[in-house]
Amino acid sequence: MNFATRVLHGTSCFDPATGASSVPIYQASTFHQADLDQPGKFDYARSGNPTREALEHAIAGLEGGERGFAFASGMAAISSVFMLFSAGDHVVVAEDVYGGTFRFLTKVLSRMGITVTFVDASQTEAVRAAIQPTTKGIYLETPSNPTLKVTDLSAVCQIGKENGLLVIVDNTFLTPYYQRPLELGADIVIHSATKFIGGHSDVVAGLAVTRDTALGEQLYFIQNGMGAILGVQDCWLVMRGLKTLKARLDISTRTAEKIAHWLQAHPAVTRVYYTGLADHPGHEIQEAQASGHGAVLSFDVGSRERAKALFDRVKLPIVAVSLGAVETILSYPAAMSHAAMPAEERAQRGITDGLIRLSAGLEDVDDLILDLQQALDSLPSLEAAAPSEKAFSRA
């Protein structure tokens, strides 16, 4: 079955016990055991719940994996996956990961004796060169957040296989609709389901899928031991959002592409980051390994002052942390998603004070462009900016 059919007629489409059109919310913390010698499938909700299980089966099926897991947040999923490593292990990490991931790796994981090396993962040989005798894993985010660098997943997964490394991919931006890293050789895929999979700015959730059962057992042990599970009502909300994922992404991606081309031509914008643009450095790789370019783009207006002026004038997008919702969201990475990253680290990764991230929603694209136009047209000229604020030429 194609994705549109599978997402509606998978394990979460109806309740097999009653035929209800959506899986019920099993609001229970514990489950009666009729026979102590033959305990039932569920015993305590931290270890398993029918509502959570339906979501976990659904995401595993869509990603093409063996085991799915629903966590309390995207960061709960990420941190739990990193618990697969032990003191003394080393992990190669894409340098421009989400700021919360960077914070966890540098402020928490480092205290446990697990070291990381950040590399430009869009350069495959840089990943290979960073491997050490103690390296146990590679962690990727592609397209990256917020500069949308593209990693050649097949090539890096092959490096991982050659060296016996665990390859983990954050697939939040593209979802299993556009990109399935497990099919390209990855071992674990992670999602912040708060974003496109949930899709309505009303739930915080994380998902993870393992390619094989043995690895799934290891991750289940960690999930059950740490208890960072997703509550059943939130599981139900994520399943509801999952059913409309394709329809929402189809519209939002068309909108993002049109806005990206329009922004390229606007004189107030110094650079546009979107893999759907033909001159994006990763465009061809993205075309080969994914079926779409997604609804997220970033653009640079030259300075913090100009970015703030734009935020103050836009009427339709909400200015907020997060992305992947039915409404268009504008974010300011330097003070939002990547505020935990030191300024010098942000600068090295191209996360400037003028960078704005846009996640296209379901509004009429022409209305969005008109709103962005009135905001951009009001900005002071780039010629008035300091030299340091004009760091990028047009992409």
SVG drawing of the C-alpha trace seen along z (x, -y; Angstrom):
<svg xmlns="http://www.w3.org/2000/svg" viewBox="-17 -53 58 74">
<polyline fill="none" stroke="black" stroke-width="0.4" points="0.0,0.0 1.1,-3.6 1.8,-5.9 -1.6,-7.6 -3.4,-4.3 -1.0,-2.9 -1.2,-5.9 -5.0,-5.6 -5.4,-1.8 -2.5,-0.8 -2.6,0.5 -4.0,-2.7 -7.0,-3.1 -9.6,-1.3 -10.0,0.6 -10.0,4.3 -12.0,5.1 -15.0,2.9 -14.5,1.6 -14.4,-2.0 -13.1,-4.3 -10.2,-5.4 -8.2,-3.5 -9.7,-4.2 -7.8,-6.1 -7.0,-3.4 -6.8,-5.7 -5.4,-3.0 -2.3,-2.8 -2.5,0.9 -4.1,4.0 -5.9,6.9 -4.1,10.3 -6.6,13.1 -3.9,15.8 -0.6,15.2 1.0,18.1 0.0,16.7 0.1,12.9 -1.6,10.7 0.1,8.7 -0.2,5.5 0.6,5.1 1.7,1.6 1.2,-1.4 4.9,-2.5 5.7,0.9 2.9,0.9 -0.5,-0.5 -2.8,0.5 -3.2,-3.2 0.6,-3.7 1.2,-0.4 -1.1,-1.3 0.9,-4.5 4.2,-2.6 3.1,0.1 1.9,-2.6 5.2,-4.6 7.2,-1.4 5.2,-0.3 5.5,-3.7 9.3,-3.8 9.8,-0.2 11.2,0.8 10.6,3.6 10.0,1.7 8.4,-1.6 8.5,-3.7 6.5,-6.7 8.3,-9.1 7.2,-12.1 9.0,-14.5 11.5,-14.6 14.3,-15.2 13.1,-12.2 13.4,-10.1 16.9,-11.5 18.3,-11.2 16.9,-7.7 18.5,-6.6 21.9,-8.0 21.6,-5.8 22.4,-2.9 26.0,-4.1 28.3,-3.6 31.1,-5.4 34.2,-5.5 32.2,-5.5 32.6,-8.1 29.9,-9.3 30.3,-11.3 27.5,-13.9 26.4,-16.3 27.5,-19.7 24.3,-21.7 21.9,-19.6 19.0,-21.0 20.1,-23.2 18.5,-20.9 20.4,-18.0 23.6,-20.0 22.9,-21.0 22.2,-17.4 25.4,-16.1 27.7,-18.8 26.2,-19.4 24.7,-16.0 26.2,-13.2 29.7,-14.6 29.3,-14.0 28.8,-10.3 32.1,-9.8 30.6,-9.7 32.4,-11.9 31.3,-13.4 32.9,-15.0 30.9,-17.5 31.5,-17.3 30.0,-18.8 28.0,-15.7 27.2,-17.0 30.9,-16.2 30.9,-12.4 34.6,-12.1 34.5,-14.3 32.4,-11.7 34.8,-9.0 37.8,-11.0 36.2,-11.7 35.9,-8.0 38.1,-6.9 38.9,-3.5 36.3,-4.1 33.6,-5.4 30.3,-3.5 27.8,-5.6 27.0,-8.3 24.1,-10.7 22.6,-12.7 20.0,-15.3 19.1,-15.8 18.1,-18.2 19.7,-19.9 18.1,-22.5 18.1,-25.4 20.5,-25.7 19.1,-22.6 22.4,-20.9 21.9,-17.5 23.7,-14.4 24.1,-11.5 22.4,-8.9 23.3,-5.8 27.0,-6.8 27.2,-7.6 25.3,-4.4 27.7,-2.4 30.6,-4.0 28.7,-3.0 28.3,0.5 32.0,0.9 33.0,-0.2 30.3,1.6 28.7,-1.7 25.1,-2.5 23.7,-5.1 20.9,-7.2 18.9,-9.7 16.6,-12.5 13.9,-12.5 11.7,-15.2 11.8,-17.6 10.8,-15.1 8.8,-12.4 8.4,-8.9 6.2,-10.3 9.2,-11.9 12.3,-10.1 12.8,-6.6 16.4,-6.4 16.0,-2.8 15.6,-1.8 18.8,-3.6 20.8,-1.7 20.2,-3.6 19.7,-1.6 17.4,-4.0 15.2,-6.9 13.9,-9.6 11.1,-12.1 9.9,-15.0 6.3,-14.1 5.4,-17.5 6.1,-18.7 4.7,-17.4 3.5,-14.1 1.3,-15.6 0.9,-18.7 -1.5,-20.9 0.6,-22.6 -1.3,-20.8 0.9,-17.9 4.5,-17.4 5.8,-13.9 8.8,-11.9 9.0,-8.7 11.8,-6.3 12.0,-3.2 14.6,-0.5 15.4,1.4 15.7,4.8 14.1,6.5 17.3,7.0 18.1,3.3 14.4,2.7 14.7,4.8 17.7,2.8 15.8,-0.5 12.7,0.9 14.7,1.8 15.9,-1.9 12.4,-3.3 10.8,-1.1 13.7,-1.7 13.7,-5.5 10.0,-5.8 10.0,-8.7 6.8,-7.4 4.1,-9.3 0.8,-9.7 -2.2,-7.9 -4.2,-11.1 -1.1,-12.5 -0.7,-9.2 -4.2,-9.5 -3.6,-13.1 -0.5,-12.0 -2.4,-9.2 -5.1,-11.7 -2.4,-14.0 -0.7,-11.1 -3.8,-10.3 -3.6,-13.7 0.2,-13.8 0.3,-13.3 -2.4,-15.8 -0.9,-18.5 2.7,-18.0 1.6,-18.1 0.1,-21.6 2.8,-22.9 5.6,-21.7 4.1,-23.4 3.8,-26.6 7.4,-26.4 8.7,-26.0 6.8,-29.0 7.9,-31.2 11.5,-30.1 11.6,-31.1 9.9,-34.4 12.3,-35.2 15.3,-34.6 14.2,-37.5 13.5,-39.9 16.3,-42.5 15.9,-42.5 16.9,-38.8 20.6,-38.0 20.3,-34.2 17.6,-31.5 18.1,-27.9 15.7,-25.3 16.7,-22.0 14.0,-22.4 16.0,-25.2 18.1,-24.0 21.2,-25.8 21.1,-24.3 24.3,-22.4 22.4,-19.3 19.6,-19.5 20.6,-16.5 21.3,-14.2 17.9,-15.2 16.2,-14.4 17.8,-11.0 17.1,-9.9 13.8,-11.6 10.5,-12.0 10.0,-15.6 11.8,-18.7 9.5,-19.5 7.8,-22.5 10.8,-24.2 13.1,-26.8 15.3,-29.5 16.3,-32.9 18.7,-35.6 17.8,-39.3 21.2,-40.5 20.9,-41.5 19.0,-40.9 17.5,-44.4 16.1,-43.6 14.8,-40.2 13.0,-41.8 11.5,-44.4 10.1,-41.7 8.7,-39.8 7.0,-42.9 5.3,-43.5 4.1,-40.1 0.4,-39.4 -0.3,-35.8 2.5,-33.6 2.8,-33.0 6.3,-33.8 7.1,-30.9 9.3,-28.0 8.5,-24.8 7.5,-24.0 5.4,-21.5 2.0,-22.8 -1.2,-23.7 -0.3,-27.4 2.8,-29.0 5.4,-29.5 8.3,-31.9 11.2,-31.2 14.4,-33.0 17.0,-30.2 19.6,-32.4 17.2,-32.9 14.8,-30.0 15.8,-26.5 19.5,-27.2 19.7,-29.5 21.5,-26.7 24.3,-26.8 27.1,-29.3 27.2,-32.3 30.6,-31.3 29.3,-27.8 26.2,-29.3 28.5,-31.5 30.6,-28.6 27.4,-26.8 26.0,-29.8 23.3,-30.5 23.5,-34.2 21.7,-36.9 19.7,-37.6 18.6,-34.1 14.8,-33.3 13.3,-29.9 9.9,-29.5 7.7,-26.4 4.9,-26.7 1.4,-25.9 -2.0,-25.5 -2.8,-29.2 -3.3,-30.4 0.3,-30.9 -0.6,-34.2 -1.8,-35.6 1.4,-34.6 3.6,-36.1 1.7,-39.4 2.2,-39.5 5.9,-38.7 6.2,-41.3 4.8,-44.1 7.1,-43.2 10.2,-42.8 9.5,-46.0 9.5,-48.0 13.0,-46.9 15.8,-49.5 18.1,-49.1 20.9,-46.5 23.4,-49.3 22.7,-50.8 23.8,-47.7 27.3,-47.2 29.7,-45.1 29.5,-42.2 25.7,-42.1 26.1,-41.5 28.1,-38.3 26.1,-36.3 25.6,-36.7 22.4,-35.6 22.2,-31.8"/>
</svg>
